[in-house]
C-alpha cells in the first residue's frame, strides 16, 4: 500500500485552490449540493483513483470508487464519484482529473510493456528507474505498480549501482574486480549492480561477478551473446537490459534471454483522457 501523507495531499490541492474557486464564488453557487463523475473516454488501464478519492475526501466530499487502480476499464466506464457542496466539488475537480489522467497514462504504458515481455517470458520483470519527472515520484511509483511493473531504485542509497562516472574517480578505473570487491566489503548487505556501456566492459565486469550486470543501450544480438557467455563466466549474475526501451522497442528485446528490463519510458506516456461532469442535486 502506498501511504499518502496529509502534507502530500495538501501540497497537491494547494497547487490549484489555495484561494478557492473564484468562478464558483462569483456565481454564488458554492453552497448548493452536487455530484461529480469521473469516467474514462477510451478503454484502457486506470490508476490514481485511490489518491483521487483521498484528495476529494480531504475537501469534505463523500466519495465512491467504481474501479480499482490497475483495472482495465471499457469506454465510458465510471471510475469515481463524489457528492457534497458545489464549492468543494469545483475545487477538487481539476487536480483529481490531472492525477488520474497522468497516472493512468503511466499505468497503461507500463502494463503494455509488461504484457509484451511476458508473451516471450512469463517471469520477465519491467523495472522503472528513479529518472521520474521531478516531484512525481510518489505518483509514479503507485502508477508503475498498478501496471504490474516494479521499481528499479527508489533512491541512490537503496542499492549499489556502479556507473562509469563512479569508476573514473578510482585509481584503476578499468579494474572491475577490485571495484566490485570494495563494494562488497563496504556494503555487505546490499545488492551490487554494475553498468556496462559496451560488450568489452561487460566481459570485464563479469569477471568481478556482480549480482546484476546492467547492459546500457546494447543491441539485441549483443545481449543474446552475453546471456550465453554469462551463464558460464558468472552463472549467479543476473543480466538486465537498459537504455532505449519503450513501448515501440521492447518487443525487439523480449526474446534475448534477459528477464529484467529497466526503463523510464512510462513516465513520459501520453495521459489518459478522463471526462469529468458535475451536476446539481
C-alpha positions, 0 to 999 in steps of 0.5 A: 500500500502506498501511504499518502501523507496529509502534507502530500495531499495538501501540497497537491490541492494547494497547487490549484485552490489555495484561494478557492474557486473564484468562478464558483464564488462569483456565481454564488453557487458554492453552497448548493449540493452536487455530484461529480463523475469521473469516467474514462473516454477510451478503454484502457488501464486506470490508476490514481483513483485511490489518491483521487478519492483521498484528495476529494475526501480531504475537501469534505466530499463523500466519495465512491470508487467504481474501479480499482487502480490497475483495472482495465476499464471499457469506454465510458466506464465510471471510475469515481464519484463524489457528492457534497457542496458545489464549492468543494466539488469545483475545487477538487475537480481539476487536480483529481482529473490531472492525477488520474489522467497522468497516472493512468497514462503511466499505468497503461504504458507500463502494463503494455510493456509488461504484457509484451515481455511476458508473451516471450517470458512469463517471469520477465520483470519491467523495472522503472528507474528513479529518472521520474519527472521531478516531484512525481515520484510518489505518483509514479511509483503507485502508477508503475505498480498498478501496471504490474511493473516494479521499481528499479531504485527508489533512491541512490542509497537503496542499492549499489549501482556502479556507473562509469562516472563512479569508476573514473574517480578510482585509481584503476578505473578499468579494474572491475574486480577490485571495484566490485570487491570494495563494494562488497566489503563496504556494503555487505548487505546490499545488492551490487549492480554494475553498468556496462556501456559496451560488450568489452566492459561487460566481459570485464565486469563479469569477471568481478561477478556482480549480482546484476550486470546492467547492459546500457543501450546494447543491441539485441544480438549483443545481449543474446551473446552475453546471456550465453557467455554469462551463464558460464563466466558468472552463472549467479549474475543476473543480466538486465537490459537498459537504455532505449526501451519503450513501448515501440522497442521492447518487443525487439528485446523480449526474446534475448534471454534477459528477464529484467528490463529497466526503463523510464519510458512510462513516465513520459506516456501520453495521459489518459483522457478522463471526462469529468461532469458535475451536476446539481442535486 
